[in-house]
Amino acid sequence: MLTIRLTRKGKKNQPFFRVVLVDKRKSSKSGKAIEDLGYVDPLGKRKSFKKDRILYWISKGAKPTPTIHNYLVSEKIVDAKKINVSKKSKKPAEATAPAATAPATAPVVTAPVEAKKEEPKPEEKPAV
């Protein structure tokens, strides 16, 4: 299956991404892309896409990654809603549920506790 994804280029702390068409089972870092479909420069706020080639490959069954999908929607190449790509919380759903939804428990009845008798303290002798 073919996918349209980003592959990172550029130097350390200077990211530059190419939009490439690759087989989903292979790494995008291998350098064996089927076709180069554009680029994204996050530092320079520039991006360029080959609209006709992207639409051609999507019609042939290539699936864009969620990030690429959002870029294509923002550039109005694809008419769709953006996909939320933010990381999801790893907390279990039970911990995030409000306490009001917890089942009510029966009140706990405790036996009365007897008061402890105070023992008389030994009197202190005044220091001479």
Secondary structure as GFF3:
##gff-version 3
##sequence-region A 1 128
A	DSSP	beta_strand	2	9	.	.	.	ID=ss1
A	DSSP	beta_strand	16	23	.	.	.	ID=ss2
A	DSSP	three_ten_helix	28	30	.	.	.	ID=ss3
A	DSSP	beta_strand	35	41	.	.	.	ID=ss4
A	DSSP	beta_strand	46	49	.	.	.	ID=ss5
A	DSSP	alpha_helix	51	59	.	.	.	ID=ss6
A	DSSP	beta_strand	63	64	.	.	.	ID=ss7
A	DSSP	alpha_helix	66	74	.	.	.	ID=ss8
A	DSSP	alpha_helix	93	96	.	.	.	ID=ss9
A	DSSP	three_ten_helix	99	101	.	.	.	ID=ss10
###
